[in-house]
Amino acid sequence: MLYIGSDHRGYKLKEALKIYLKELNYDFEDLGAGELIPDDDYPDYATLVAEKVAEDSENNRGILICGSGVGVDIVANKIKNIRSALCFDVKQARMSRNDDNANILSLSADFISEDLAKEIVKTWLETPFSGLEHHVRRIEKIRKIE
């Protein structure tokens, strides 16, 4: 399952991405904010999404959005079995999936355009993990740190 969430600064981009995800025929669950709440806090939504992804971290995925992308990325990576990647371009999104098997994509609403965000999301969702031995070995090292 795919989960999506954002704070007030990411709300507009989240709503645009929801329309785009429907156009691409992806099923997803929006974990908030359900409306624009000017003084909400990104850790609340990042935690909700990351915990849902962590329930089945090999199959579930998430998309998180805040102003810089940094806040939601930090929070998500505090949750066991989460590998969140803050991506600013398509190549980075592809590599985060191919090399690192990232299960959450963090995005910046302030520093990337809606069109670029759509390209990043599409690439990230369509790129499989390579499964190459050296990538698997590195992910296992991350798991041991957790």
N, C-alpha and C positions, 0 to 999 in steps of 0.2 A: 504494500500500500504506500501511497505517496501522501505526505503531510506537508502543509504549508502554514507559515505564520509570520507575523510582522508586528512591529510597534507602530506608533503614529507616523514616524518618519518614513517607514516602508509601506504604509497602508496603500497609497495610491498605486505603487508598483505591484504590490501583491494583487490588488484587484485586477489590474491589467493582465498579469500573468495567469490568473484564474481563467480569464476568458481565453487566453492563448492555450492553456492546458486543455480546455474543453475542445477547442478547435483541433488539437492534436489527438483527441480521444483518450486522454489520460483520466483515470479515476483518481480523485484526491479528496482529502478532508482538510478543510480550513479550520485551524485551531485558534484563530483569532489574530488580531482583534476583529470582531465582527462588525465594528463601526469605528469611525475615527474618534479616538480618545486622546486629546492633546497632551495629557500628562501621564499616559501609561508608561510602563517600564519594560524594555526589551527582555530582561531575564525571565519574565513570566511566560512569554510566548516561546522563547528559545527552549526553556525547560520542558514545556508541554510537548513541543515537536520532538525534541531529542529523546525524551522518555518513550514516546510512541515508537520512534524509529528503533530504539534500543530493545524493544520487546521482541523484534525479529530483525536484528541488525544486518543480516545477510540479504534479506529480501525487501525490507521497508526502506524508504528513502524520505528525505525531507528537504524542504527549501525554506530558508530563513532570510528575512530582510529587515535591516534597520538603516539608519542614515549612513553610517560608515561601513557597515557589514562586520566590523571588528567585534562589537559587543556581542552580537548573537553567535558569532563564531567562537569566541572565548567561552561563553556559557555552554554551548553545545558540546564542546570538547571536554568539559568537566564530567560529562556523563559516560559511564563505562560502555565500551563497545561502539562509541561514536567516533567517526573520523570526518569531521567537518572541514570543508575547504572553502576559503574565501577567494572567490574568483572574479577577476576583472577583465578577462578576455577568453575567447573560445579555446585557444590552445591550452591555457591553464585549466579550463574545465575538462577538456579531453584527458589531459595528463592526470588530473585528480582522480578520475575514474579508472583509467587504464593502469596507472602505476600504483595508486594508493587506495583504490577501492573505496573512495569517499562515499559515505552514505548520507551526508547532508551537504547541501550547497548553500553557502552564505553569500548574500549579495548586498551591495551598497546602493541604496536608492539615490544617494547624493552624488556619486561619482561615475555612474554608468547610465547610459540612456535606456529608455524602455526597449528600443529595438535591439540594442546590444544585449540587454538582459534576456530577451527572448532567444537570441542566438545561443547565448551561454546555456540557458536552461535546456534547449533542444539538444545541444551537443552533449551536455552532461547526462541527460536522461537516456540518450541513444548509445552512449559509449559503454561497452562492457569492460569489466576488469579483465586484464590480460591473463592473470593466473600464472605468469612466469615465475619461476622458482625464486629469483632474487627479490621480486616484489612480495611474494608470499612470505619469505623469510623476514623481510623488513616489517611487515604487518604483524607477524608473530612477535617480534621484538617489542612493538608498541603494546601488544596485549599483555606482555610480561610486565611492562611498566605500570599498567593499570592495576 
